[in-house]
Amino acid sequence: MTSTNNDTAAVVTNASPAPLPRSGGAWARDLGDQYSKIARTSTDPQQAEANAAEARTYYDIADRMDRAISDTGQPGEEHKP
């Protein structure tokens, strides 16, 4: 039983800290960027349009979240043009 406790302690000690959550709509903007990149590189026009639509959806979510946060006076990440 002692080895199990020592193994657990080693894992906890060596674990890296969890990343901090992204504030505002940054996470949605990141997804929008990924869908936009896929849309630009797609060779299938239908897939390109579908991915572009997803990108627009996530950019809209990010903008709405950023506006909601700024309305409450809480810090959020700035929109990158």
FENWOWO-V492849 format. One record per pair of residues at least 24 apart in sequence whose C-alpha atoms are under 7 Angstrom apart, sorted by sequence separation. I is the first residue (numbers start at 1). GAP is how many residues later the second one is. D is the distance in Angstrom with one decimal. If there is no record, write none. Layout:
I;GAP;D / I;GAP;D
This chain:
32;24;6.7 / 32;26;4.9 / 31;27;6.5 / 32;27;5.6 / 29;29;6.1 / 28;30;5.2 / 29;30;5.4 / 28;31;6.5 / 28;33;6.4 / 29;33;5.5 / 28;34;5.2 / 25;36;6.9 / 26;36;6.4 / 25;37;3.9 / 25;38;6.6 / 25;40;5.2 / 24;41;5.8 / 25;41;5.6 / 24;42;5.2 / 24;45;6.6 / 26;51;6.6 / 24;52;4.8 / 23;53;5.3 / 24;53;5.9 / 23;54;6.2
